[in-house]
């Protein structure tokens, strides 16, 4: 059986001191199933769910992510270069709901 390692990111708030670090954390945030809070250089913070990110362009100034703002249907685009912090603020609704967890419970119930 394939074992998939799950990384619990709830509450994770790394320091972002370079654009490559921002890119890595945005990739984690994109895979995260909960909300994140993004703080930008202009002092604003927005909480929401990241549903898209684009960091393939040769010009890193064009890299961006898109999120749905929490408790709204509004969408916002944020440039990576403007991000100063990303906090994994929301609960991950899929945490602990892996196939391995289900299989273990199923086998225990069957036994």
N, C-alpha and C positions, 0 to 999 in steps of 0.2 A: 504494500500500500504506500502511496506517495504521502509524505508528511509535509504539510505546508506550515511554515512558521508564521504566526500572526504577530505583528508588532502593535502593541497597545500604545496608541498615541494620544489618548485623552489627557488633556492638561499640558501636553508638550508645548514648550515655548522656547525654541532655540534662539541663540543670538545669530543674527544674519550680518556677517561682516564682509561678504563679497557676493558678486553676482552669481558665481557658480553655486554658492551655498543657498542663495535664494532659489535658484533653479532646482536644486535637490529637494528642498523643503516644499516647494510648490508641487513637485512630482508626488511627494508623500501626501500632501494635502488633497491632491486630485484623486488619489486612491482611497482617501479617508471618506467614510460614509456619513460623517457628522459635519456640523458647522465649524468654521474657523473664523477667527477675528483677525483682520488684516489692518495694520497700522501703516500709514504712509508718511512720506517726508513732510507733507504739509500739515501734519498733526491730526489728521482725521483717522478714525477707526470705523470699520464696517464689518458686521458679522453676516455670514452667509455661507452658502454651499457652492464650492467650486465645481462647475460642470464642464469647463473647457480650459485648455491652456495651450499656448503657442510659443514654442521656444526653438523653432527650427531655422528661423531666418539668420542669415549671416550677420546681420546688424542686430546686436544684442539690445539696442535701444528700442527695437520693435517688439521684443518679447512681451507677452501679456497673458493675463488669465481673465476668465469671465466667471462671475458668480451671480447667483440669485440671492438677493438681499433677504435676510431672515424676516419672517412674518410679512412678506411682500411678494409680488410677482415681478418687481423691478429687477432689472439686470444691470450689472456694472462691469466695465472693463478697467483693469488696473495694470499698469506697466510694471514689469519686474523691477526696473531701475528705481521706481518710486516706493517700493516696499521696504519698511524698516523692521517689521516684525510680523510673524504669523503665529498665532496661538491657536492650538487645537482645542477650542473652547466648548464645542458641543459634544454631547454624548454620541458615541458611535453605536447606532442601533443594531449593527450586525456583530458587535463584539461578543465572542464566545459562542457564536452560532455556526461554527465550521462543520463540515461534513464529519470530521473526526469526532467532534463532540456528540453529534447526532448518533453516529455509529456506536460509540461507547454506551450511550444511554439505551439504545436499542438492544444491544447485547446484554446489558445488565437487566433490562426488563424481561428479556427472553429467558434468561437463566433462572 
